Amino acid sequence: MNRDHAVVVGGSLAGLLAARVLTGHFDRVTLIERDRFPAEAVFRPGVPQARHLHVLWTRGLELMEHLFPGLEDTLITAGAEEIRVPADALWLTSSGWRARFDLTRLLTFSRPLLDWAVRARLGGTGNSGGGGPSVEVLEGQEATGLVARGHDVAGVELRSGGALEADLVVDATGRGSRAPAWLAALGYPAPPETLVDPLLGYASRYYAIPPGFDPGWKALYLQADPPATRRTGGLFPQEGGRWICSLSGAGRDYGPTDEEGFLEFAKGLRSPVLYEAIRDAEPLTPITGFRRTANHRRHYERLPAWPRGFVVMGNAACAFNPIYGQGMSVAAISALALDRCLRDAAAGFERRFQRRVARSASGAWLIATGEDLRYRETEAAPAGLRTRLINAYVDRVVATANADRRVCSSLLDVLALSSAPASLFSPAVLARVTANRIRPPVPRLP
Ligand SMILES: Cc1cc2nc3c(=O)[nH]c(=O)nc-3n(C[C@H](O)[C@H](O)[C@H](O)COP(=O)(O)OP(=O)(O)OC[C@H]3O[C@@H](n4cnc5c(N)ncnc54)[C@H](O)[C@@H]3O)c2cc1C
């Protein structure tokens, strides 16, 4: 492959991280984004999910810091809050309250702040020690198809007319990706797809944290206990002295977007603590809903043939039910995989990378779909015996983790995508989980 010019389509997180990696391998990198990027850390239409709670797990933050040294400092300077986990949180799991061990840290911030900070750092890569070229950004431009050279890809077509030639095109256009149609135009079959849809909907709004508010916790996370209950609520601090409150319900028990319904829904969570916190707090925004949350995987790695000069990553390849907070971290893991695959000059980079994309998503996919298959209403092939056995074991892991520091640490590592789900079957964890034979009753608020 020539390494003159790479084009990334889509300027959300997957695209920004890919562009950063490509500056180390190509003479020129162009990022095409349909929106215009705001100069400030504010919402833009192409990332509608940015109005909802976004948790960036440890692994994702570490990888982003690796790609953009100084990112954490930028976020903290802009007001991101550091919380200890679970020490600073009241966390109601499906098996009761989690003991407040001090195991790891999370930075909490709004999604627009993260995107703004990453964009600011990307703008600086060419001149600030990144070693590669600057990324040229084409804003307000929509890619409408691929430029074909035989069965291979030689660039992208633009809605504004004309085309951009490239040695590599990266599709990072999110769930709405048109890659299957673009590939079909080049003569490739549609990729096999897997859909696991828990029919889950979010409703979110920002509140001002009341002055002097100090109940002994900084964040709340109240999970559903499927199939008995379907509602989850999160209340997390964000820059600017705000809380973001995201309520979600599976099985069409969607978080409501009207004032009364929102508060009633919060009251219906498994603990009243979140409702009591927001009841008298000052709302700063209207309530916004979001329902496009199915786990959706396009198995490009299984196609019998694949064009040179084209790859797909991020939500365009695999999107998750967002409630488990995995998409941004998986995008970061895939960006690192892109770097590794490009270091190998052997032919067949594109197929190697699609296999790595699939592997990068597999642990998160197992976690998200395993949980979602607990809901009776989830639309998917029914859970097989393997999933049911794993879920029964995971129930025991969660119950044990609530009171056992060692197991809690292992479970957090898996949720944070720092360890593979298989690590929950290590002898040390297995021994502690099997010793804890009784699922404890839901304890009172700690
Ligand atoms: C409600 C909700 C909550 C979430 N919470 C979390 C969380 O807590 N933690 C977490 O890790 N992840 C979370 N996610 C997932 C996270 O938002 C995504 O994984 C992340 O944005 C990466 O997605 P992406 O870059 O692949 O695609 P997207 O974010 O969807 O971005 C696609 C981009 O491509 C642009 N685009 C689309 N088509 C074109 C085109 N033809 N030409 C040019 N540009 C185009 C769009 O304008 C957009 O900028 C959540 C998602 C949702 C829906």
The ligand as an SDF file (V2000), in Angstrom:
LIG
                    3D

 53 58  0  0  0  0  0  0  0  0999 V2000
  -27.0160    7.2300   24.9420 C   0  0  0  0  0  0  0  0  0  0  0  0
  -25.5860    6.7870   24.7610 C   0  0  0  0  0  0  0  0  0  0  0  0
  -24.7390    6.7600   25.8460 C   0  0  0  0  0  0  0  0  0  0  0  0
  -23.4270    6.3140   25.6950 C   0  0  0  0  0  0  0  0  0  0  0  0
  -22.6250    6.2090   26.7990 N   0  0  0  0  0  0  0  0  0  0  0  0
  -21.3800    5.7370   26.6600 C   0  0  0  0  0  0  0  0  0  0  0  0
  -20.5420    5.5950   27.8030 C   0  0  0  0  0  0  0  0  0  0  0  0
  -20.9510    5.8400   28.9430 O   0  0  0  0  0  0  0  0  0  0  0  0
  -19.2600    5.1490   27.6130 N   0  0  0  0  0  0  0  0  0  0  0  0
  -18.7890    4.8250   26.3690 C   0  0  0  0  0  0  0  0  0  0  0  0
  -17.6140    4.4190   26.2530 O   0  0  0  0  0  0  0  0  0  0  0  0
  -19.5540    4.9320   25.2600 N   0  0  0  0  0  0  0  0  0  0  0  0
  -20.8330    5.3730   25.3810 C   0  0  0  0  0  0  0  0  0  0  0  0
  -21.6150    5.4860   24.2670 N   0  0  0  0  0  0  0  0  0  0  0  0
  -21.0630    5.1010   22.9560 C   0  0  0  0  0  0  0  0  0  0  0  0
  -20.2570    6.2420   22.3410 C   0  0  0  0  0  0  0  0  0  0  0  0
  -21.0740    7.3790   22.2060 O   0  0  0  0  0  0  0  0  0  0  0  0
  -19.6630    5.8280   20.9770 C   0  0  0  0  0  0  0  0  0  0  0  0
  -19.0990    4.5640   21.0880 O   0  0  0  0  0  0  0  0  0  0  0  0
  -18.6020    6.8210   20.5290 C   0  0  0  0  0  0  0  0  0  0  0  0
  -19.1900    8.0460   20.1580 O   0  0  0  0  0  0  0  0  0  0  0  0
  -17.7770    6.3410   19.3410 C   0  0  0  0  0  0  0  0  0  0  0  0
  -18.6000    6.2470   18.2560 O   0  0  0  0  0  0  0  0  0  0  0  0
  -18.1150    6.5000   16.7440 P   0  0  0  0  0  0  0  0  0  0  0  0
  -17.0560    7.5380   16.7160 O   0  0  0  0  0  0  0  0  0  0  0  0
  -17.8460    5.1820   16.1480 O   0  0  0  0  0  0  0  0  0  0  0  0
  -19.4550    7.0470   16.0580 O   0  0  0  0  0  0  0  0  0  0  0  0
  -20.3590    8.3020   16.3680 P   0  0  0  0  0  0  0  0  0  0  0  0
  -20.0700    8.8470   17.7090 O   0  0  0  0  0  0  0  0  0  0  0  0
  -21.7620    7.9270   16.0620 O   0  0  0  0  0  0  0  0  0  0  0  0
  -19.8900    9.3980   15.3050 O   0  0  0  0  0  0  0  0  0  0  0  0
  -20.0490    9.2880   13.9310 C   0  0  0  0  0  0  0  0  0  0  0  0
  -19.5540   10.5890   13.2950 C   0  0  0  0  0  0  0  0  0  0  0  0
  -19.5610   10.4480   11.8790 O   0  0  0  0  0  0  0  0  0  0  0  0
  -20.1560   11.6060   11.2860 C   0  0  0  0  0  0  0  0  0  0  0  0
  -20.7130   11.1620   10.0010 N   0  0  0  0  0  0  0  0  0  0  0  0
  -21.6850   10.2300    9.8220 C   0  0  0  0  0  0  0  0  0  0  0  0
  -21.8650    9.9950    8.5210 N   0  0  0  0  0  0  0  0  0  0  0  0
  -20.9850   10.7840    7.8550 C   0  0  0  0  0  0  0  0  0  0  0  0
  -20.6830   10.9600    6.4660 C   0  0  0  0  0  0  0  0  0  0  0  0
  -21.3170   10.2500    5.5180 N   0  0  0  0  0  0  0  0  0  0  0  0
  -19.7250   11.8570    6.1310 N   0  0  0  0  0  0  0  0  0  0  0  0
  -19.0560   12.5760    7.0910 C   0  0  0  0  0  0  0  0  0  0  0  0
  -19.3130   12.4260    8.4060 N   0  0  0  0  0  0  0  0  0  0  0  0
  -20.2470   11.5350    8.7870 C   0  0  0  0  0  0  0  0  0  0  0  0
  -21.1920   12.0570   12.3090 C   0  0  0  0  0  0  0  0  0  0  0  0
  -21.5580   13.4120   12.1480 O   0  0  0  0  0  0  0  0  0  0  0  0
  -20.4200   11.7980   13.6090 C   0  0  0  0  0  0  0  0  0  0  0  0
  -19.5820   12.8820   13.9390 O   0  0  0  0  0  0  0  0  0  0  0  0
  -22.9400    5.9230   24.4070 C   0  0  0  0  0  0  0  0  0  0  0  0
  -23.8000    5.9590   23.3110 C   0  0  0  0  0  0  0  0  0  0  0  0
  -25.1160    6.3630   23.4900 C   0  0  0  0  0  0  0  0  0  0  0  0
  -26.0320    6.3000   22.3070 C   0  0  0  0  0  0  0  0  0  0  0  0
  1  2  1  0
  2  3  1  0
  2 52  2  0
  3  4  2  0
  4  5  1  0
  4 50  1  0
  5  6  2  0
  6  7  1  0
  6 13  1  0
  7  8  2  0
  7  9  1  0
  9 10  1  0
 10 11  2  0
 10 12  1  0
 12 13  2  0
 13 14  1  0
 14 15  1  0
 14 50  1  0
 15 16  1  0
 16 17  1  0
 16 18  1  0
 18 19  1  0
 18 20  1  0
 20 21  1  0
 20 22  1  0
 22 23  1  0
 23 24  1  0
 24 25  2  0
 24 26  1  0
 24 27  1  0
 27 28  1  0
 28 29  2  0
 28 30  1  0
 28 31  1  0
 31 32  1  0
 32 33  1  0
 33 34  1  0
 33 48  1  0
 34 35  1  0
 35 36  1  0
 35 46  1  0
 36 37  1  0
 36 45  1  0
 37 38  2  0
 38 39  1  0
 39 40  1  0
 39 45  2  0
 40 41  1  0
 40 42  2  0
 42 43  1  0
 43 44  2  0
 44 45  1  0
 46 47  1  0
 46 48  1  0
 48 49  1  0
 50 51  2  0
 51 52  1  0
 52 53  1  0
M  END
$$$$
